[in-house]
Amino acid sequence: MRNLFERRRFRRASLDAVPVTLRACPAPAADGTPASADGSLDGSWAQPIQAQARDLSLAGMYCYVTAPVPWSVGELVHCTVVVPSEQAATFPFARVLGPGWVVRVDQIPRGRRAGENPSSEERFGIAVAFASDVTALAAAQ
């Protein structure tokens, strides 16, 4: 029997290729202090990975990348999501940024979705659960 109850904490928006930047976060010090106490992106932060979000909510997102994912489940990443103005009606925020955890990494079979052209590019999906201190900025009216 199908579950008829919605278990999501926040409404999910299905978006069309929203740009996302992901960076690995350096591990905090043994005493729990962040790796960069002033919050700056110093040299200890990895190079960013550009992705495209498909599903987005204030609890997390699912995005695609065309390069192998250097992270495994449980790793902390910093996310920056910029929702284009033409898609702002489907999501209440223009920008979401902050930490999150990788909860799933999928290798996407090429050309398997209905209406999708077979591609020579290998794609990967990354599911990220946002931390409670993620920042969501509303669009200017």
ZIUR-V928984 format. One line per field, one symbol per residue. psi: psi as a letter, one per 20 degrees, with the letter a starting at -180 (. if undefined). A space follows every 10 residues. Layout:
BEGIN
psi->???
END
This chain:
BEGIN
psi->pppippiqhq pppornlppp ppqppqqrrh jiqqhnhjjq naiiqrqqpp rpqgppriha rprqqjqqpj qrpiqpqppo pooqhijhhi piqhppqaqr ppiqpqppqp kiqpjpppqi ppqqqppppq rikqpppqqp .
END
